[in-house]
Amino acid sequence: MPRPASPPAPVKTRLNLSVDLLGDQVYSLLMDDIVLDRYAPGERLNLDAIALQLGVSRTPVREAIRRLADEGFVQISRNSRTQVADWNDSDMQERIRALGLLVGSIIDRAPKERIAVAVRLAGLGPGERARVDHGTTEPTGIRSDRDPALGTVDASEESAQAAQASGQAAHTHTHTHTHDHDPGADCAHRDPFAGLARFLDVCAELFPVAYPRGSGTFARGLVVPLRAYLTRSALDRRGFGSAIRGSGLDWCAAERELLRGRSSVFLGYTERLHRSLD
């Protein structure tokens, strides 16, 4: 599918963050600009100009560029010329498939209690997380004090059981479906685009269940680019919005099966998403 003739200019903003979060925030902003075609394939990235535009030093920009290069979105030549790689929609489709297979294998192996904790933590802020896990589970997801890209779930069986017992309260805050939730009840994530966002939140939380160490690499390489790519505006602009609307994607059904420890419907969800973007 052809790219827009005149992509919008990169977002200009100045960051006012702690030193620990600067690298991750610069990375996320540059990822958005690349995936949303604000930087065209082959366009040179000037580190000094980006640092000035964002109001940061070269250090977080250099770290963000290195991570983007590791993930195939930026190319760094031998003479240190840095430019946007010529990625395409097929690259994102393969990332979706890889994400589905990897998380599907986690669902098949992980205890239901651990899956339930991860699902309830998806998309929550630190305060809500503390209420859900009773202060015994370290916050996880795309933002974490330990790893800005993905933290580590280290819940004991007792804390998992306690989180499960508090499911009704967690449901009030997250609209997450429990095992005996009425399939016909209203679901906040039945809208396909809201479902996509929820899908990525849950995937990010499930990584540490099976990969407590080094899982940040998986999150950066799969979840973070897809967060920018699978938004309503980005999909509409690339011509995929109508396909997603007509695909019958139902995250609510996939999440119910996920909570039962069944990966088949979850994998079906990712396969249908993959076909919608083909």
C-alpha positions as CSV (number, residue, x, y, z in Angstrom):
1,M,0.0,0.0,0.0
2,P,1.5,3.4,-1.0
3,R,2.6,5.7,1.8
4,P,1.1,9.2,2.1
5,A,2.7,11.7,-0.3
6,S,3.3,14.3,2.3
7,P,3.6,12.8,5.8
8,P,3.0,15.1,8.7
9,A,6.0,16.7,10.4
10,P,7.5,15.1,13.5
11,V,5.8,16.2,16.7
12,K,7.6,19.0,18.4
13,T,7.5,18.9,22.1
14,R,9.8,19.5,25.0
15,L,10.2,16.8,27.6
16,N,10.3,17.5,31.4
17,L,11.0,14.2,32.9
18,S,13.3,12.5,35.3
19,V,16.7,11.4,33.9
20,D,15.7,7.7,34.3
21,L,12.7,8.1,32.0
22,L,14.2,10.4,29.4
23,G,15.7,7.6,27.2
24,D,12.4,5.6,27.2
25,Q,10.3,8.7,26.4
26,V,12.5,9.8,23.6
27,Y,12.4,6.3,22.2
28,S,8.6,6.2,22.3
29,L,8.3,9.6,20.6
30,L,10.7,8.6,17.8
31,M,9.0,5.3,17.4
32,D,5.7,7.1,17.0
33,D,7.2,9.5,14.4
34,I,8.7,6.7,12.4
35,V,5.7,4.3,12.4
36,L,3.3,7.2,11.7
37,D,5.5,8.3,8.7
38,R,6.4,11.6,10.2
39,Y,9.9,10.6,9.3
40,A,10.0,9.1,5.8
41,P,12.0,5.9,5.0
42,G,15.6,6.9,4.2
43,E,15.3,10.3,5.9
44,R,18.4,11.2,7.9
45,L,18.0,11.6,11.7
46,N,20.1,14.5,13.1
47,L,20.7,13.7,16.8
48,D,21.5,17.3,17.7
49,A,18.3,18.6,16.0
50,I,16.2,16.0,17.8
51,A,17.8,16.8,21.1
52,L,17.2,20.5,20.7
53,Q,13.6,19.9,19.5
54,L,12.9,17.7,22.6
55,G,14.9,19.9,25.1
56,V,17.1,17.0,26.1
57,S,20.8,16.2,25.9
58,R,22.3,13.9,23.1
59,T,22.6,11.0,25.6
60,P,18.9,9.8,25.7
61,V,18.6,10.5,21.9
62,R,21.6,8.3,21.2
63,E,20.2,5.5,23.4
64,A,16.8,5.7,21.7
65,I,18.4,5.6,18.2
66,R,20.5,2.5,19.3
67,R,17.4,0.7,20.4
68,L,15.5,1.6,17.2
69,A,18.4,0.3,15.2
70,D,18.4,-3.0,17.1
71,E,14.7,-3.3,16.2
72,G,15.1,-2.6,12.5
73,F,13.5,0.9,12.4
74,V,16.7,2.8,12.0
75,Q,19.9,2.2,10.0
76,I,23.3,3.3,11.2
77,S,26.0,3.2,8.5
78,R,29.7,2.8,9.0
79,N,30.3,6.5,8.7
80,S,27.7,7.0,11.5
81,R,25.0,8.3,9.2
82,T,21.7,7.6,10.9
83,Q,18.5,7.2,8.8
84,V,15.0,5.7,9.0
85,A,14.9,2.2,7.7
86,D,12.5,1.2,4.9
87,W,10.2,-0.9,7.0
88,N,6.7,-1.8,5.7
89,D,3.3,-3.1,6.6
90,S,4.4,-6.7,6.2
91,D,7.0,-6.1,8.9
92,M,4.2,-5.2,11.4
93,Q,2.1,-8.1,10.3
94,E,4.9,-10.5,11.1
95,R,5.4,-8.8,14.5
96,I,1.7,-9.4,15.2
97,R,2.0,-13.0,14.3
98,A,5.2,-13.5,16.4
99,L,3.5,-11.7,19.3
100,G,0.5,-14.0,19.1
101,L,2.5,-17.2,19.0
102,L,4.8,-16.1,21.9
103,V,2.0,-15.0,24.2
104,G,-0.1,-18.0,23.2
105,S,2.7,-20.3,24.4
106,I,2.8,-18.3,27.7
107,I,-1.0,-18.9,28.1
108,D,-0.6,-22.6,27.6
109,R,2.1,-22.9,30.2
110,A,1.3,-20.3,32.9
111,P,-1.0,-21.0,35.9
112,K,-4.4,-19.4,35.6
113,E,-3.8,-17.4,38.7
114,R,-0.8,-15.7,37.2
115,I,-2.7,-15.0,34.0
116,A,-5.5,-13.4,36.0
117,V,-3.1,-11.2,37.9
118,A,-1.4,-10.1,34.6
119,V,-4.8,-9.3,33.0
120,R,-6.0,-7.3,36.0
121,L,-2.8,-5.3,36.0
122,A,-3.0,-4.4,32.3
123,G,-3.4,-0.6,31.8
124,L,-3.4,0.2,35.5
125,G,-1.5,3.0,37.1
126,P,0.7,2.4,40.2
127,G,-2.0,3.3,42.7
128,E,-4.6,0.9,41.1
129,R,-2.0,-1.8,40.8
130,A,-1.3,-1.6,44.5
131,R,-5.0,-2.1,45.3
132,V,-5.2,-5.1,43.0
133,D,-2.1,-6.9,44.1
134,H,-2.2,-5.8,47.8
135,G,1.3,-4.4,47.5
136,T,3.0,-7.7,46.8
137,T,3.4,-7.7,43.1
138,E,5.8,-5.3,41.4
139,P,4.2,-3.1,38.7
140,T,4.7,-4.3,35.2
141,G,4.0,-3.2,31.7
142,I,5.4,-0.7,29.3
143,R,6.4,1.6,32.2
144,S,8.1,0.4,35.3
145,D,10.6,1.8,37.9
146,R,13.0,-1.1,37.2
147,D,12.8,-1.3,33.4
148,P,11.2,1.6,31.5
149,A,10.2,-0.8,28.7
150,L,8.8,-3.7,30.8
151,G,9.0,-4.6,34.5
152,T,8.9,-8.0,36.2
153,V,6.0,-9.7,37.9
154,D,7.2,-11.5,41.0
155,A,3.9,-12.4,42.7
156,S,3.7,-15.3,45.1
157,E,0.9,-17.8,44.9
158,E,-0.7,-16.2,48.0
159,S,-0.7,-12.8,46.3
160,A,-2.2,-14.3,43.1
161,Q,-4.9,-15.9,45.1
162,A,-5.6,-12.7,46.9
163,A,-5.8,-10.8,43.6
164,Q,-8.2,-13.4,42.3
165,A,-10.4,-13.1,45.4
166,S,-10.6,-9.4,44.8
167,G,-11.7,-9.9,41.2
168,Q,-15.0,-8.1,41.7
169,A,-13.3,-5.0,42.9
170,A,-10.7,-5.2,40.1
171,H,-13.5,-5.6,37.6
172,T,-15.0,-2.3,38.7
173,H,-11.7,-0.5,37.9
174,T,-10.6,-2.4,34.8
175,H,-13.8,-3.9,33.2
176,T,-11.8,-7.1,33.0
177,H,-13.9,-10.3,32.6
178,T,-13.6,-13.0,35.3
179,H,-14.1,-16.7,34.7
180,D,-17.9,-16.6,35.3
181,H,-18.6,-13.3,33.6
182,D,-21.8,-13.3,31.5
183,P,-20.6,-13.5,27.9
184,G,-23.6,-11.3,26.9
185,A,-22.8,-8.5,29.2
186,D,-21.6,-5.2,28.0
187,C,-17.8,-5.0,27.3
188,A,-15.8,-1.9,27.2
189,H,-13.3,-3.5,24.8
190,R,-15.7,-4.9,22.2
191,D,-15.0,-1.8,20.0
192,P,-12.2,-3.2,17.8
193,F,-9.8,-0.3,18.3
194,A,-10.3,-0.3,22.1
195,G,-9.8,-4.0,21.9
196,L,-6.5,-3.6,20.1
197,A,-5.2,-1.3,22.9
198,R,-6.3,-3.7,25.5
199,F,-4.7,-6.6,23.6
200,L,-1.3,-4.9,23.7
201,D,-1.7,-4.0,27.4
202,V,-2.4,-7.6,28.3
203,C,0.4,-9.0,26.1
204,A,2.9,-6.6,27.8
205,E,1.8,-7.9,31.2
206,L,2.1,-11.6,30.2
207,F,5.7,-11.4,29.1
208,P,7.2,-11.4,32.6
209,V,5.0,-14.3,33.7
210,A,7.2,-16.6,31.6
211,Y,10.3,-14.4,31.1
212,P,11.0,-12.7,34.4
213,R,14.5,-11.7,33.2
214,G,15.2,-10.0,29.9
215,S,11.6,-9.6,28.9
216,G,12.1,-5.9,28.2
217,T,13.7,-6.8,24.8
218,F,10.5,-8.6,23.8
219,A,8.3,-5.7,24.8
220,R,10.4,-3.2,22.9
221,G,10.7,-5.3,19.8
222,L,7.0,-6.3,19.5
223,V,4.6,-4.4,21.7
224,V,6.0,-0.8,21.5
225,P,6.0,-0.5,17.7
226,L,2.5,-2.0,17.5
227,R,1.2,0.5,20.1
228,A,1.9,3.3,17.5
229,Y,0.8,1.2,14.5
230,L,-2.5,-0.2,15.8
231,T,-4.2,3.1,16.7
232,R,-7.4,4.1,15.1
233,S,-5.9,7.2,13.4
234,A,-2.8,5.3,12.1
235,L,-4.9,2.5,10.7
236,D,-7.4,4.8,9.1
237,R,-4.5,6.8,7.5
238,R,-2.9,3.7,6.1
239,G,-6.2,2.4,4.7
240,F,-6.8,-0.4,7.1
241,G,-9.4,1.1,9.4
242,S,-12.4,-0.2,7.4
243,A,-10.9,-3.7,7.4
244,I,-10.5,-3.6,11.2
245,R,-14.1,-2.4,11.6
246,G,-15.4,-5.2,9.5
247,S,-13.1,-8.0,10.8
248,G,-15.3,-9.1,13.7
249,L,-12.4,-8.7,16.1
250,D,-13.8,-9.4,19.6
251,W,-11.2,-8.9,22.3
252,C,-13.7,-9.7,25.0
253,A,-14.2,-13.3,23.8
254,A,-10.4,-13.7,23.5
255,E,-9.9,-12.4,27.1
256,R,-12.5,-14.7,28.5
257,E,-10.6,-17.7,27.0
258,L,-7.3,-16.3,28.1
259,L,-8.6,-16.2,31.7
260,R,-9.5,-19.9,31.4
261,G,-5.9,-20.7,30.3
262,R,-7.0,-21.4,26.7
263,S,-4.9,-20.0,23.9
264,S,-6.9,-21.1,20.9
265,V,-9.3,-18.1,20.8
266,F,-6.5,-15.7,21.7
267,L,-4.4,-17.1,18.7
268,G,-7.5,-16.8,16.5
269,Y,-7.8,-13.1,17.5
270,T,-4.2,-12.4,16.4
271,E,-4.6,-14.4,13.2
272,R,-7.8,-12.5,12.3
273,L,-5.9,-9.2,13.0
274,H,-3.1,-10.4,10.8
275,R,-5.4,-11.2,7.9
276,S,-7.2,-7.8,8.3
277,L,-3.9,-6.1,7.6
278,D,-2.8,-8.3,4.8
